[in-house]
Amino acid sequence: MHSLQRPGFRFWLTALFLTLLAIAGRIPGYALAQDTPSKHDLETTATEEARIATYFDATLGEIQEFIDARAETSAQVRKTLANLATTQLRLEQELRQIKGMARIVQGKPYETRGILQDLKSLRKEIRETRGPAENLFHELSARQNKIGLLAMETDQPWTRELPSSLQSKLADLKRALTQSEKEIKQHQVRLGKALEAIKALDDRAQETLVSIEKVLPGFWKRLLFSPRDNLLDRKSWQDAPSELKAWIAELPTLLRIQLPGSSGEWIDWVGKVLVYWILILTALFLGLRRTVIWQRMIKARSASHIHIPWIWGSLALALLSAFFTAGYRQTTLQLGLIYLTLFYAIMRAAWTGRMFEQAVGYMSPLRPVFLLFAGATILQLLDLPQVLASLVWLFVLGAAMALARRLQAPFFLERAIAGITPTICLILLVLALFGLLQLSLLLAQIGALTCLFLQVVIVVTSWLRISVERLPATLTMTIVKSLVVGFGSPLIWILGISAILGWLTMHMGSDFVFQRISTMNLSWGEYSLNFFRFAVIIVLFYLTHAFGNIWGQILDQKYFRWSRIDPGIIASLRTTGGYAIWIISGIIAVNIMGIRLTSLAVIAGGLSVGIGFGLQNLTNNFISGLILLFGRTIQAGDVIQIDQLWGSVLKINIRNTEIRTFDNSIIFVPNSELISGRLTNWTHRGDCRLRRDLQVGVAYGSDIELVKTTLLRVAKEHAHVLADPAPAVLFKAFGASSLDFVLRVWVDHIDFSLSTLSDLHEAVNHAFAQAGIEISFPQMDVHLRDTVPFHVTFREDTSSS
């Protein structure tokens, strides 16, 4: 293609020079256009004529380059048109063949899916064929624009005042411009007609594609939901031998269609797979070998458990890359091979991620699921007769059930998958028995992908949390961690669901399933909820949870723990702020669903009736919770007593309060009971001091001063007894068997009250023993007032004789 940039540059440079001369008033024609010319202005000097002649020569030289390139351009146009015509004939023939195949396979969705793929490949080739011709057409248009600018420059008013010596050059310039413009228009007309013809071919291919996509859902519906060759029907078994013979006769044709047809296609396909495999394997090695998760997995497990999913994953990505970038015809056999390798690689990688901190001896519980997926995929590719395919499928279902019963899994999800697999296999078996084999195969594939998706989501979410937990524990990083988890978790779910829908789109050859799911509305009255709104609400839920965590982390930071702020205020702010965030999120979710806030008045009216009848306790507890939060009668961390119940307050919720008793049991007390009943708060407003009384009885006759001195000395020597208020000893009473004293002490914290009493009892007992003070015990003296003597007589027992 001839370049036009250098001559154009010279043209604009010359035009700029002439413009500067015109501004200076040195070109007579231009001066005439601006002002009333004088004789002196109309005189053209020899120097000015030379300059203008130089400009004309340069312009003619540029036009001459157009003329010199005319032959090359004409040859290029002829070559482009010839190639376009040849390719158009071949593409039209391919389009007719595809239309004929579409009429032959009408009603068969798998074959129709291949027809759609061929049509998409044909349209891609048509667009690639149009490319060179369109580029040439645009370049000719650019040339024509430049020639038009030159022609406008030659028609300026000042050119009419030129002397005769320059008029001849100007006439030559105009003739050259006219001739070049005429030839370019001819080339454009020929290219335009050819492009219109190829565009019409593209339109016909697009119409065929749209018409097949419209009827494809009906084909799938009949295939999946119309029973055929019921295994319980005798006629199906009678027709089975003839169907098997027909399938064996068609097998070579099936192989020719699914496998590359020549050695060149084989080399192209295998070569691209190997190149992509080496590149992806190297990239994975360089990208993963230094990551923290990789190092932890290497330490926890043997190298083989890491290398196997690595190798299979790179092979699956290589097959997928070769499938979408290679120039050979794409077949369902290659697509099925991609499905199997990709599923197996993800299954091994997900299980390795789940088990990298557990024992190695467990087998992946998704192996029965993979067996179902592989069996269904292979049966769909082989297109066996219905009876034979059903028998093979029943064998696969039985093997999957037997394998699932033998599996053991350490996690709940995997145990649930292994436990539900036999039930799913039974359902699929019943469908196959009654002739719904294709529906059974498709449901098995969707179920297997769903199980794999759940496991992958759990693994990726766990790795995401592990990664963010390694960030520094600063306030900024805390906010970043919460936002990453808040955005990352729903994004992982959305990507997983999109992957399943993408597989379903590729499997069925059209995106009608995704379109119906995305446009499906759950409507009631004026309100509706579709797939995208539901996804937004899920993301909003995770973000609300993240913002709630951020609010709690902000209040827990040491920068906000001033000495003058009561910790109970922080707890109240955390609870009320969290509920405010959830209320705002609920209002946003209501607006997303299309519910107007004015409609909430009706709901509030209904709630008032419900409160009057059945929600009295709930409302009472809710209001009592607000009173506790703002009145701060009790706070988190307080030690309280309700009748005979002692415990520590863990959290004050809107409906109830969590209390941990001293025997480590959690009790949920309704808030209304804490408001209306008698409550003892032993640590109100952070005062954890506690007065304890120790009662001691000594024998009558003991030294009272020595007893008091000994008790005070024992109290002052204990570490948890406060010096202010000082310990005190009270002489309580004269007891029946002792002199009763009370040692009254203040313990510095309620947590040490029982242990302090126990220590004081031991110390008092030891101190009294050293001081010789006798601790009394209950005793009774009996006195007889009557002094009359009585006689005692002993009589020998003679009964034995």
SETOR-947650 format. One line per 3 residues: their letters; for each residue y, x, z of C-alpha. Coordinates in steps of 0.25 Angstrom, whole numbers, plus 5000, padded with zeros to 4 digits. Each point is the difference from the previous one (the first is absolute). Last residue first. Example, Ala and Ser with C-alpha at 12.3 -4.5 7.8 and 13.67 -1.06 7.14 Angstrom:
# residues 2
SA> 4996,5055,5029; 4986,4994,5002
//
This chain:
# residues 801
SSS> 4711,4884,5528; 5011,5000,4989; 5007,4988,5007
TDE> 5002,5008,5013; 5015,5003,4998; 5005,5007,5012
RFT> 5013,4994,5006; 5013,5007,5002; 5010,4994,5009
VHF> 5016,5002,4999; 5009,4995,5011; 5014,4996,4999
PVT> 5012,5005,5008; 5013,4991,5002; 5012,5008,4995
DRL> 5005,4989,4990; 5012,5006,4992; 4992,5007,4989
HVD> 5009,5010,4991; 4996,5003,4986; 5007,5011,4993
MQP> 5001,4999,4984; 5003,5011,4989; 5006,5000,4986
FSI> 5003,5015,4996; 5011,5009,5004; 5004,5013,4993
EIG> 5001,5010,5011; 5011,5011,4999; 4995,5014,5003
AQA> 5010,5006,4992; 4990,5006,4990; 4993,4987,4998
FAH> 5013,4993,4999; 5004,5009,4989; 4987,4998,4992
NVA> 5000,4985,5001; 5015,5000,4996; 4997,5009,4988
EHL> 4989,4992,4995; 5008,4987,5001; 5012,5006,4994
DSL> 4992,5005,4988; 4994,4986,4998; 5014,4993,5001
TSL> 5006,5010,4990; 4988,4997,4990; 5003,4985,5001
SFD> 5015,5002,4998; 5000,5011,4989; 5003,4991,4988
IHD> 5011,4993,5008; 5008,5012,5000; 5008,5008,5010
VWV> 4992,4994,5012; 5009,4995,5012; 4993,5001,5014
RLV> 4998,4991,5012; 4990,5005,5010; 4997,4988,5009
FDL> 4994,5001,5014; 4991,4992,5008; 4995,5004,5014
SSA> 4986,4996,5001; 4989,4991,5004; 5006,4986,5001
GFA> 5013,5006,4994; 5013,5003,5006; 5010,4999,4989
KFL> 5007,5006,4988; 5005,5013,5005; 5007,5004,4987
VAP> 5000,5013,4993; 5010,5004,4989; 5000,5008,4987
APD> 5014,5003,4995; 5006,4992,4989; 5003,5011,4995
ALV> 4989,5010,5002; 4991,4994,4990; 4985,5000,5002
HAH> 4993,5005,4987; 4998,5015,5005; 4995,4997,5014
EKA> 5004,5009,5011; 5011,4990,5005; 4990,4989,5002
VRL> 4990,5009,5008; 5012,5005,5009; 5005,4986,5002
LTT> 4986,4996,5005; 4998,5011,5009; 5014,4998,5007
KVL> 4997,4986,5002; 4987,5002,5006; 5005,5011,5009
EID> 5011,4991,5005; 4990,4989,5003; 4991,5009,5008
SGY> 4987,4993,5001; 4996,4991,5012; 4995,4989,4992
AVG> 4992,5004,4988; 5008,5002,4986; 5001,4989,4989
VQL> 5006,5004,4987; 5007,4991,4989; 5005,5007,4987
DRR> 5011,4993,4994; 5005,5002,4985; 5013,4999,4994
LRC> 5001,5002,4985; 5009,5008,4991; 4999,4996,4985
DGR> 5014,4996,4998; 5001,4999,4984; 5008,4986,4999
HTW> 4989,4993,5008; 4988,5009,5004; 4992,4991,5009
NTL> 5003,4987,4993; 4994,4988,5007; 4999,4987,4993
RGS> 5000,4986,5005; 4998,4990,4988; 5009,4993,4990
ILE> 5004,5012,4992; 4988,5008,5000; 4991,4988,4998
SNP> 5009,4996,4988; 4997,5014,4994; 4986,4997,4998
VFI> 4991,5012,5007; 4992,5008,4991; 4991,5009,5009
ISN> 4995,5014,4995; 4989,5006,5009; 5002,5014,5005
DFT> 4995,4999,5015; 5015,5001,5004; 5004,4988,4991
RIE> 5006,5001,4987; 5010,4989,4997; 5004,4995,4986
TNR> 5010,4989,5000; 5000,4987,4992; 5006,4992,4989
INI> 5012,5009,4996; 4993,5012,5004; 5003,5009,5012
KLV> 4992,5013,5000; 4992,5008,5009; 5004,4995,5014
SGW> 4992,5007,5011; 4990,4992,5009; 4998,4993,5013
LQD> 4994,4986,5001; 4998,4994,5014; 5012,4990,4998
IQI> 5007,5006,4988; 5004,5015,5003; 5008,5009,4991
VDG> 5000,5015,4997; 5011,5002,4989; 4997,5008,4988
AQI> 5005,4990,4990; 5011,4992,5006; 5001,4989,5010
TRG> 5012,4991,5004; 5006,5006,4988; 5009,4988,4997
FLL> 5000,5002,4985; 4986,5003,4998; 4995,4991,5011
ILG> 5008,4988,4995; 4996,5002,4986; 4985,5000,5005
SIF> 5003,4987,5007; 5006,4994,4988; 4987,5003,4992
NNT> 4991,4996,5012; 5007,4986,5001; 4999,4999,4984
LNQ> 4985,5003,5000; 4998,4991,5012; 5007,4988,4994
LGF> 4994,5001,4986; 4991,4988,5000; 5009,4987,5001
GIG> 5015,5003,5001; 4998,5014,4994; 4994,4993,4988
VSL> 5011,4990,4998; 5010,5012,5001; 4992,5008,4990
GGA> 5001,4988,4990; 5015,5000,5001; 5000,5015,4999
IVA> 4992,4999,4987; 5010,4990,4995; 5011,5009,5003
LST> 4992,5011,4993; 5003,4993,4987; 5014,5005,5000
LRI> 4995,5014,5000; 4995,4998,4986; 4985,5003,4997
GMI> 4999,5008,4987; 4988,5008,5005; 5009,5012,5000
NVA> 5010,4993,5009; 4989,4998,5010; 4996,5014,4999
IIG> 5014,5004,5003; 5001,4991,5012; 4987,5006,5005
SII> 5005,5014,4999; 5012,4996,5008; 4991,4994,5011
WIA> 4992,5012,5000; 5012,5009,5002; 5005,4992,5011
YGG> 4986,5000,5007; 5001,5015,5000; 5014,5000,5005
TTR> 4996,4991,5011; 4988,5009,5004; 5007,5013,4999
LSA> 5013,4996,5006; 4993,4994,5012; 4992,5013,5002
IIG> 5013,5008,4999; 5007,4991,5010; 4988,5002,5009
PDI> 5002,5015,4999; 5013,4998,5007; 5011,5008,4993
RSW> 5009,5008,5009; 4991,5013,4999; 5001,5000,4985
RFY> 4987,4998,4992; 5005,4999,4986; 4999,5014,4995
KQD> 4986,5001,5007; 4995,4991,4989; 4992,4987,5004
LIQ> 5011,4991,4995; 5000,5006,4986; 4985,5000,5000
GWI> 5000,4985,5003; 5009,4997,4989; 4993,5008,4990
NGF> 4987,4993,5004; 5006,4987,4997; 5006,5005,4987
AHT> 4986,5004,4996; 4994,4986,5004; 5011,4994,4992
LYF> 4997,5009,4988; 4985,4996,5001; 5003,4986,5000
LVI> 5011,5001,4988; 4989,5007,4992; 4991,4988,5002
IVA> 5011,4990,4997; 5003,5008,4987; 4986,4999,4996
FRF> 4999,4985,5002; 5013,4998,4992; 4993,5008,4989
FNL> 4988,4992,5000; 5006,4986,5001; 5005,4992,5011
SYE> 5007,4986,4998; 5010,4991,5006; 5006,4987,4995
GWS> 4988,4991,5004; 4988,5009,5002; 4997,5011,4990
LNM> 4990,5011,5000; 5004,5006,4987; 4992,5009,4991
TSI> 5008,5008,4990; 4995,5013,5005; 4986,4996,5001
RQF> 5001,4993,4986; 5006,5012,4994; 4990,5010,5007
VFD> 4988,4992,4994; 5007,4999,4986; 5001,5015,5000
SGM> 4990,5002,4988; 4988,5008,4997; 4991,4994,5010
HMT> 4996,5013,5007; 5014,5006,4998; 5007,4989,5006
LWG> 4990,4999,5012; 5002,5015,5002; 5015,4998,5000
LIA> 4998,4988,5010; 4992,5009,5009; 5010,5012,4999
SIG> 5011,4990,5003; 4993,4996,5013; 4999,5014,5004
LIW> 5014,5004,4996; 5006,4988,5008; 4991,5004,5012
ILP> 5005,5014,5000; 5015,4995,4998; 4998,4991,5012
SGF> 4996,5012,5009; 5010,5010,4994; 5013,4992,5002
GVV> 4998,4998,5015; 4993,5013,5002; 5011,5008,4993
LSK> 5010,4992,5008; 4994,5002,5013; 4998,5015,4998
VIT> 5015,5002,4994; 5005,4993,5013; 4992,5009,5009
MTL> 5005,5012,4992; 5014,4996,5002; 4998,4998,5015
TAP> 4992,5013,5002; 4985,5001,5002; 4998,5010,4988
LRE> 4991,4996,4989; 4985,5002,5002; 4998,4985,5003
VSI> 5005,4997,4986; 4988,5007,4993; 4990,4993,5009
RLW> 5006,4987,4998; 4999,5001,4985; 4986,5006,5001
STV> 4996,4987,5008; 5007,4991,4990; 4992,5008,4988
VIV> 4987,4998,5007; 5002,4985,5004; 5005,4997,4986
VQL> 4988,5007,4993; 4990,4993,5009; 5006,4986,4996
FLC> 5001,5004,4985; 4985,5004,5000; 4996,4987,5006
TLA> 5009,4992,4990; 4995,5008,4988; 4985,4997,5004
GIQ> 5004,4985,5001; 5007,5000,4987; 4988,5007,4993
ALL> 4990,4990,5007; 5008,4988,4996; 5000,5005,4985
LSL> 4985,5002,5000; 4997,4986,5007; 5010,4993,4990
QLL> 4993,5007,4988; 4986,4995,5006; 5004,4985,5002
GFL> 4986,4996,4995; 4995,4993,5013; 4992,5012,5005
ALV> 5012,5009,4998; 5009,4991,5008; 4989,5000,5011
LLI> 4999,5015,5000; 5015,5002,5001; 5000,4991,5013
LCI> 4988,5008,5006; 5007,5013,4996; 5013,4996,5008
TPT> 4991,4997,5012; 4993,5013,4999; 5014,5007,4999
IGA> 5006,4993,5012; 4994,5010,5011; 5002,5013,4992
IAR> 5015,4995,4998; 5002,4996,5014; 4994,5013,5005
ELF> 5009,5008,4991; 5012,4993,5005; 4996,5001,5015
FPA> 4998,5015,4999; 4988,5008,5004; 4991,4996,4988
QLR> 4985,4998,4999; 4993,4997,4987; 4986,4996,4999
RAL> 5003,4985,4998; 5010,5003,4989; 4989,5008,4992
AMA> 4990,4988,5000; 5011,4991,4996; 5005,5009,4988
AGL> 4986,5002,4995; 4998,4985,5000; 5013,4998,4993
VFL> 4996,5010,4989; 4986,4994,4998; 5007,4986,4998
WVL> 5009,5007,4990; 4989,5005,4992; 4993,4986,5000
SAL> 5014,4994,4996; 5002,5010,4988; 4986,4997,4995
VQP> 5002,4985,5000; 5014,5001,4994; 4997,5010,4989
LDL> 5006,5013,5002; 5015,5003,4998; 4998,5015,5003
LQL> 5015,5002,5004; 5000,4987,5010; 4986,5005,5006
ITA> 5006,5014,5002; 5012,4994,5007; 4993,4991,5009
GAF> 4990,5010,5004; 5011,5010,5003; 5008,4990,5009
LLF> 4987,4996,5007; 4996,5014,5003; 5014,5004,5004
VPR> 4999,4988,5011; 4987,5005,5005; 5006,5014,5001
LPS> 5013,4995,5007; 4994,5002,5014; 5001,5015,4998
MYG> 4989,5007,5006; 5002,5005,5015; 4994,5014,5003
VAQ> 5013,5008,5000; 5005,4996,5014; 5015,4995,5001
EFM> 5013,5007,4999; 5000,5001,4984; 4993,4986,5000
RGT> 5010,4991,4994; 5006,5010,4991; 4986,5004,4995
WAA> 4997,4985,4998; 5013,4998,4991; 4997,5013,4992
RMI> 4985,4995,4997; 5005,4986,4997; 5011,5005,4991
AYF> 4991,5009,4992; 4989,4990,4998; 5010,4989,4995
LTL> 5007,5010,4991; 4987,5005,4994; 4994,4985,4998
YIL> 5013,4995,4994; 5002,5011,4991; 4986,4999,4994
GLQ> 5003,4985,4998; 5013,5003,4992; 4992,5010,4992
LTT> 4989,4990,4997; 5011,4989,4997; 5005,5009,4988
QRY> 5013,5007,4997; 5001,5005,4985; 5004,5014,4999
GAT> 5014,5006,5002; 4999,5004,5014; 5011,4997,5010
FFA> 4995,4987,5008; 4986,5003,5001; 5002,5015,5001
SLL> 5008,4998,5013; 4990,4990,5006; 4989,5009,4997
ALA> 5007,5012,5007; 5004,4991,5011; 4986,4997,5003
LSG> 4995,5014,4999; 5011,5004,5010; 4995,4990,5009
WIW> 4986,5004,4999; 5003,5014,5003; 5009,4998,5012
PIH> 4990,4989,5005; 4989,5010,5000; 5008,5012,5005
IHS> 5004,4994,5013; 4987,4996,5005; 4994,5013,4995
ASR> 5010,5008,5008; 4994,4996,5013; 5008,4991,5010
AKI> 5010,5000,5011; 5006,5014,4997; 5001,4997,4985
MRQ> 5006,4986,5003; 5011,5006,5009; 5003,5010,4989
WIV> 5001,4989,4989; 5009,4991,5009; 5009,5012,5003
TRR> 5002,5003,4985; 4998,5014,4995; 4988,4997,4991
LGL> 5005,4987,4995; 5010,5003,4989; 4994,5013,4994
FLA> 4986,4994,5000; 5005,4987,4995; 5008,5006,4989
TLI> 4988,5009,4996; 4990,4988,4999; 5011,4992,4992
LIW> 5001,5011,4990; 4985,5003,4998; 4997,4986,4999
YVL> 5011,4997,4990; 4995,5011,4991; 4985,4996,5002
VKG> 5003,4985,4997; 5009,5004,4987; 4989,5008,4995
VWD> 4989,4990,5002; 5008,4989,4993; 5004,5009,4988
IWE> 4987,5006,4999; 4993,4987,4999; 5010,4994,4991
GSS> 4998,5012,4991; 4985,4999,5001; 5001,4986,4994
GPL> 4999,4985,5005; 5004,5002,5014; 4991,4990,5008
QIR> 5003,4985,5003; 5000,4995,4986; 4988,5008,4995
LLT> 4993,4997,5013; 5001,4985,4998; 4996,5001,4985
PLE> 4988,5008,5005; 4997,4989,5011; 5000,4988,4990
AIW> 4985,5000,4997; 4997,5002,5015; 5009,4988,5003
AKL> 4993,4992,4990; 4987,5003,5005; 5004,4997,5014
ESP> 5006,4987,4996; 4986,4996,4994; 4993,5004,5012
ADQ> 5009,4992,5010; 5000,4987,4992; 4987,4995,5008
WSK> 5006,5005,5013; 5013,4992,4998; 4992,4988,4996
RDL> 4993,5000,5014; 5013,4998,5008; 5000,5006,5013
LND> 5006,5012,4995; 5012,4992,4994; 5003,5006,4986
RPS> 5015,4996,5000; 5009,4993,5010; 5014,4999,4996
FLL> 5010,5005,5010; 5001,5015,4997; 4998,5000,4985
RKW> 5008,4987,4997; 5012,5004,5009; 5000,5014,4993
FGP> 5001,4994,4986; 5011,4991,5005; 5008,5011,5005
LVK> 4998,5007,4987; 5006,4989,4991; 5015,5004,5003
EIS> 4997,5015,4999; 4994,4998,4987; 5012,4993,4994
VLT> 5010,5010,5006; 4992,5012,4994; 4999,4993,4986
EQA> 5015,4997,5001; 5003,5015,5004; 4991,5005,4988
RDD> 5008,4990,4991; 5013,5006,5005; 4996,5014,4999
LAK> 4996,4997,4985; 5014,4994,4998; 5006,5012,5006
IAE> 4992,5009,4990; 5006,4991,4989; 5014,5001,5006
LAK> 4999,5015,5001; 4996,5001,4985; 5012,4991,4996
GLR> 5010,5008,5009; 4994,5013,4994; 5003,4996,4986
VQH> 5014,4994,5003; 5004,5013,5008; 4996,5009,4989
QKI> 5009,4992,4991; 5011,5000,5009; 4999,5015,5002
EKE> 5001,5002,4985; 5012,4991,4999; 5007,5008,5011
SQT> 4997,5013,4994; 5006,4996,4986; 5013,4993,5007
LAR> 5002,5013,5008; 4999,5009,4988; 5009,4991,4992
KLD> 5011,5000,5011; 4999,5015,5001; 5002,5003,4986
ALK> 5012,4990,4999; 5006,5008,5012; 4998,5013,4993
SQL> 5007,4994,4988; 5011,4995,5008; 5003,5014,5006
SSP> 5006,5006,4987; 5007,4987,4997; 5009,5001,5013
LER> 4996,4992,5012; 5008,4987,5004; 4988,4991,4999
TWP> 4992,5008,5010; 5011,4997,5011; 4996,4985,5000
QDT> 4985,5003,5005; 4989,4997,4990; 4993,5014,5001
EMA> 4999,4998,5015; 4993,4987,4998; 4990,5006,4991
LLG> 4997,5011,5010; 4997,4990,5011; 4991,4992,4990
IKN> 4993,5013,4997; 4997,5002,5015; 4996,4986,5002
QRA> 4990,5001,4988; 4994,5012,5005; 4998,4994,5014
SLE> 4993,4988,4992; 4991,5010,4993; 4996,5006,5013
HFL> 4997,4986,5006; 4991,4996,4988; 4993,5014,5001
NEA> 4997,4997,5015; 4996,4986,4997; 4990,5005,4989
PGR> 4995,5011,5010; 4997,4989,5011; 4994,4989,4992
TER> 4986,5006,5000; 5001,5002,5015; 5003,4985,5002
IEK> 4989,4996,4991; 4990,5010,5008; 5004,4993,5013
RLS> 4998,4986,4993; 4986,5004,4996; 4997,5006,5014
KLD> 5004,4986,5006; 4992,4993,4989; 4988,5008,5003
QLI> 5001,4997,5015; 5002,4986,4997; 4987,5000,4992
GRT> 4993,5007,5011; 5004,4989,5010; 4995,4990,4990
EYP> 4986,5007,5001; 5000,4998,5015; 5006,4986,4999
KGQ> 4989,4994,4990; 5005,4987,4995; 5004,5005,4986
VIR> 4993,5013,4997; 4999,4997,4985; 5014,4995,4999
AMG> 5006,5012,5007; 4991,5009,4992; 5007,4994,4987
KIQ> 5014,5001,5006; 4997,5015,5004; 4995,5003,4985
RLE> 5013,4994,4995; 5008,5008,5009; 4992,5013,4996
QEL> 5003,4996,4985; 5015,4998,5003; 5000,5014,5008
RLQ> 4994,5007,4988; 5009,4994,4990; 5012,5003,5009
TTA> 4995,5014,5002; 5001,5002,4985; 5013,4993,4998
LNA> 5006,5008,5012; 4995,5013,4994; 5006,4997,4987
LTK> 5013,4996,5005; 5001,5012,5009; 4997,5009,4988
RVQ> 5010,4993,4991; 5011,5001,5011; 4997,5015,5002
AST> 5000,5003,4985; 5014,4992,4999; 5005,5008,5012
EAR> 4996,5013,4994; 5006,4996,4986; 5013,4996,5007
ADI> 5001,5012,5009; 5009,5007,4989; 5008,4987,4999
FEQ> 5002,4999,5015; 5004,5015,5000; 5009,4998,4989
IEG> 5007,4990,5008; 5002,5010,5011; 5005,5010,4989
LTA> 5009,4989,4995; 5006,4999,5013; 5002,5015,5002
DFY> 5007,5000,4986; 5009,4989,5003; 5004,5006,5013
TAI> 5003,5013,4992; 5008,4993,4990; 5008,4994,5011
RAE> 5003,5014,5006; 5003,5005,4986; 5010,4989,4998
ETA> 5006,5003,5013; 5002,5014,4997; 5006,4997,4986
TTE> 5010,4991,5006; 5000,4986,4999; 5014,4993,4999
LDH> 5000,4986,5005; 5006,5004,5014; 5012,5007,4993
KSP> 5002,4988,4991; 5001,4991,5013; 4990,4990,5005
TDQ> 5003,4988,5009; 4991,5001,5011; 4985,4999,5004
ALA> 4993,4997,4987; 5009,5010,4992; 4997,5011,5010
YGP> 4985,4998,4997; 5002,5002,4986; 5009,5012,5001
IRG> 4991,5008,5009; 5008,5010,5009; 5005,4989,5009
AIA> 4995,5008,5013; 4991,4987,5002; 4995,5001,4986
LLT> 4996,5015,5002; 4993,4996,5013; 4992,4989,4992
LFL> 4997,5010,4989; 4993,5010,5010; 4993,4988,5007
ATL> 4994,4996,4987; 4996,5014,4996; 4992,5001,5014
WFR> 4994,4986,4997; 4995,5004,4987; 4995,5014,5005
FGP> 4992,4993,5011; 4994,4990,4990; 4996,5011,4991
RQL> 4992,5006,5012; 4994,4987,5005; 4994,4995,4988
SHM> 4986,5006,5000; 4991,4997,4989; 4986,4994,5004
//
